[in-house]
Amino acid sequence: MRRDSRQKFTIQRAGIESSNAIAAVHIDSWRATYRGHIPDDYLDQLSVSARTEFWKAELAREENRVFIAMHNDSICGFIHTGLARDEDLDDRTGEVYAVYLLSDFQGVGLGVKLWEEATRHLRNGGATRCVAWVLDTNQTAISFYQRVGCRPDGARKCDVIGGREVTELRYQVSLV
């Protein structure tokens, strides 16, 4: 059931107590988003418990921020941000490492609200631009990043996920 954009959502900083719920959203979103892009058997073997441990570690890192979208006291999406990891970028560049929403909460402006909170945090920390990596086959994500002002900067990288080679494109936007 698609949500109405007039429904009440809140955005807040995630704490370690949110790690299990974030992990569940992460895996559900990956399964919905990446079927057809990466192998189904890889998606099917994803574990909430393993991903929870990942999120506990990420939430403990002070240099990163995770913001969660809440609806009726449940996490329905998140965005993960911090300093850019690419060696060719300066230390005034932030990065959105991940932004995921449950399928029912996509298309109602919630991703944009998460993006605005994350980039506000980066800007307040001194970042002058923000980058994000996206699978070149994920047109939904590409459209989202373009909607928030990002443009491809020409960087690309290849990776292997679940035994399949994938290509990611780097998008960027000025924060000043």
C-alpha positions in Angstrom: 0.0 0.0 0.0 1.5 3.3 -1.1 1.6 6.0 1.6 0.1 9.4 1.2 2.6 12.4 1.3 0.3 14.1 3.8 0.9 11.4 6.4 3.1 12.4 9.3 6.8 11.3 9.2 9.6 12.3 11.5 13.3 12.3 10.8 15.7 11.8 13.6 19.3 10.7 14.3 19.5 7.0 14.8 20.9 5.5 18.0 22.4 2.0 18.5 19.0 0.8 19.7 17.8 1.2 16.1 20.3 -1.1 14.6 18.0 -4.2 14.2 15.2 -2.1 12.6 17.6 -0.4 10.3 19.1 -3.8 9.3 15.6 -5.1 8.5 14.8 -2.0 6.3 18.2 -2.3 4.6 17.6 -6.0 3.7 14.0 -5.5 2.6 15.0 -2.5 0.5 17.9 -4.4 -1.1 15.6 -7.3 -2.0 13.0 -5.0 -3.5 15.4 -2.7 -5.3 18.1 -5.0 -6.6 16.2 -8.0 -7.9 17.3 -8.3 -11.5 20.4 -6.2 -10.8 22.3 -8.7 -8.6 21.7 -12.4 -8.2 18.6 -13.5 -6.4 20.4 -16.1 -4.4 22.7 -13.4 -3.0 19.7 -11.3 -2.0 17.9 -14.3 -0.5 20.8 -15.2 1.8 21.1 -11.7 3.4 20.8 -11.9 7.1 19.1 -9.4 9.4 21.3 -10.6 12.3 24.5 -10.1 10.4 23.4 -6.7 9.1 22.4 -5.7 12.6 26.0 -6.2 13.7 27.2 -4.1 10.8 24.8 -1.3 11.9 25.8 -1.5 15.5 29.4 -0.8 14.4 28.4 2.0 12.0 26.2 3.7 14.6 29.1 3.6 17.1 31.4 5.5 14.7 31.1 9.2 15.7 32.3 10.5 12.2 29.2 8.9 10.5 25.6 9.8 10.9 22.5 7.8 10.3 19.1 9.5 10.1 16.0 7.5 10.2 12.5 8.2 8.9 9.8 7.2 11.4 6.1 6.5 10.7 3.8 5.3 13.5 6.8 4.6 15.8 8.4 2.3 13.1 11.5 2.9 11.0 10.5 3.1 7.3 13.7 4.4 5.9 17.2 5.7 6.6 20.2 7.6 5.2 23.8 7.0 6.1 26.4 9.7 5.6 29.9 10.8 6.5 33.1 11.9 4.9 33.8 10.9 1.3 35.8 7.7 1.1 37.4 8.2 -2.4 41.0 9.2 -2.5 40.5 11.7 -5.3 38.1 13.8 -3.1 39.2 16.4 -0.6 38.3 16.5 3.1 35.5 19.0 2.5 33.5 16.4 0.6 30.8 14.4 2.3 29.2 11.2 1.0 25.8 9.6 1.3 26.8 5.9 1.7 23.2 4.6 1.6 19.6 5.8 1.4 16.8 3.2 1.6 13.1 3.3 2.1 10.6 0.5 2.4 8.7 0.1 -0.9 5.4 1.4 0.6 7.2 4.7 1.6 8.8 5.5 -1.7 7.5 8.2 -4.0 6.1 10.4 -1.2 9.0 12.8 -0.7 10.5 11.0 2.3 13.8 10.3 0.5 14.1 14.0 -0.2 13.5 14.8 3.5 16.2 12.3 4.5 18.5 13.8 1.9 17.9 17.3 3.2 18.7 16.3 6.8 21.9 14.5 5.8 23.2 17.3 3.6 22.3 19.9 6.3 24.5 17.8 8.7 27.3 17.6 6.2 27.1 21.4 5.4 27.1 22.2 9.1 30.3 20.1 9.4 32.0 22.1 6.7 31.3 20.0 3.6 31.1 22.0 0.4 29.9 19.1 -1.8 28.4 15.7 -1.4 28.8 12.5 -3.5 26.9 9.3 -3.8 27.5 6.1 -5.7 24.7 4.4 -7.6 24.4 1.2 -9.7 24.4 2.2 -13.3 21.3 0.0 -13.9 19.3 1.5 -11.0 17.2 4.1 -12.8 15.0 4.8 -9.8 18.1 5.8 -7.7 19.6 7.8 -10.6 16.3 9.7 -10.9 16.3 10.4 -7.2 19.8 11.7 -7.2 19.0 13.9 -10.2 15.9 15.2 -8.4 18.0 16.4 -5.4 20.4 18.2 -7.8 23.2 15.6 -8.2 24.9 15.1 -11.5 27.4 12.4 -12.6 31.0 13.5 -12.2 32.5 10.9 -14.6 33.9 8.6 -11.9 32.9 4.9 -12.2 34.0 1.7 -10.5 33.3 -1.9 -11.0 32.6 -4.3 -8.2 31.4 -7.9 -7.8 28.2 -8.5 -5.8 27.0 -12.0 -5.4 29.3 -13.2 -8.2 28.0 -10.6 -10.7 30.0 -7.7 -11.9 28.3 -4.4 -11.4 29.2 -0.8 -12.4 28.6 2.1 -10.1 28.6 5.8 -11.1 29.5 8.6 -8.8 27.0 11.5 -8.6 27.8 14.8 -6.8 26.1 18.1 -5.8 27.5 21.3 -4.4 26.4 22.1 -0.8 27.3 25.8 -1.0 
